[in-house]
Amino acid sequence: MKIFRAWTFKWWEVGLIKVCLLSIGLILGIYFHQYLDGLMWLWWTIFIVTAIYFLVQMFRGKM
């Protein structure tokens, strides 16, 4: 049995995966809202760092 094999997805399958992950994130966020609310600084930090990274890469032309 091959567990690690190469996968090729179509664009709509990637869209379904993104919708699935967004849905589970919302469900977990609603379920654990009190705990996650205390970590709001972490979510903003992750967002800002990744946004800056992708903006820099985009303006350098490496994407």
Number of C-alpha atoms within 10 A of each C-alpha: 3 4 5 6 6 6 5 8 10 7 8 9 11 12 12 11 12 12 12 12 12 12 12 12 12 13 12 12 14 11 11 11 13 10 10 15 12 9 11 10 11 12 11 11 11 10 12 11 11 12 12 11 11 13 13 13 12 11 9 9 8 8 9
